[in-house]
């Protein structure tokens, strides 16, 4: 397939629409799509699962592909080839067929942006004649490590396949400088045409933001999964110290329970961790809410006196961006892209990752100084509205796409060795 149009772009999203799927990539694609459409750009979305496509951008549901039998046969054949990452190959075949589905509707994909996961972008490049941009949402060598997963053969294969897709992509963007430099160091790649473009933040009108008047002066809020990656255990360990220093403080814990394995190898779910690790008097001050929709989290953000992001690693954490955009006094781990989002001692406080005592000290500092906390919150909301405003991010993104189109149309493209399989 070929396309020389510089007037449209296609994004892959793991699910659709935003608000119905709890996923940072879905939120990113939704916000960017709306901002680009508002600027007069043609935007298409392809998704693995579409619950409702009734929005202002054409959407193609890959779950409804008509040629799934052919895809299964191709995967069976590719599965016999050594060193093929099966999940990446499967996603690539679905994406290639999805692009053909868009064209069958008379729509021109223009350019495709896809995440680096499983190295699917590299397999896809062997099937299509279209500029392809890889967006670094969470390379496996970083997120897999944060989850504490064993670095076995499957881990190494996924890591190597992702490296190859980053190396060979027509364009590559990263939400944070940290993740781009980590990729360069880990994989020994120069990536001279890569660009750092932040994810857009939500637009929060002043009337919806946190203020001292809306705060209950007592609640500490944590929004994130209970797993090693998001540091739910670090938050709970820190709350033991916070509870001792602040007798009226209580913790509201929002997010799904994925379970975690601690450093000793013991597996915990959230209730067991609370029961095992926290003294009974402290347990009574922990309010576990489970996963909640965004509209249910919003009032919790406005009422909490301090919000915490305790992740072991974050590329560009949505929970942190949302907290700061709402003007919440916030404490976050000094890891990954967090220091690029939260400006320490200006729009909030950073603490040493995986250090519950340091987290507790930062929370107590804001808890006991409401004026300082309020100043941080106001500065944070104003900063997010400027730096992560959707219109600004959309303009940066489209400018980068223009540079990709220019390079793509001026060079000789490699032979697409899987293209005949789809014709």
Secondary structure by P-SEA (a helix, b strand, c coil): cccccccbbbbbbccccccccccaaaaaaaaaaaaaaaabbbbbbbbcccccccccbbbbccccccaaaaaaaaaaaaaaccccaaaaaaaaaaaaaaaaaaaaacccccbbbbccccaaaaaaaacccbbbbbbccccaaaaaaaacccccaaaaaaaaaaaaaaacccbbbbccaaaaaaaaaacccccccbbbbbccccccccccccccccccccbbbbbcccccccaaaaaaaaaaaaaaacccbbbbbbcccccccccccccccaaaaaaccccaaaaaacccccccccccaaaaaaaccbbbbbcccccccaaaaaaaaacccccccccccccccccccccccccccccaaaaaaaaaaaaacaaaaaaaaaaaaaaaaccccaaaaaaaaaaaaaaaaaaaaaccccccccccccc
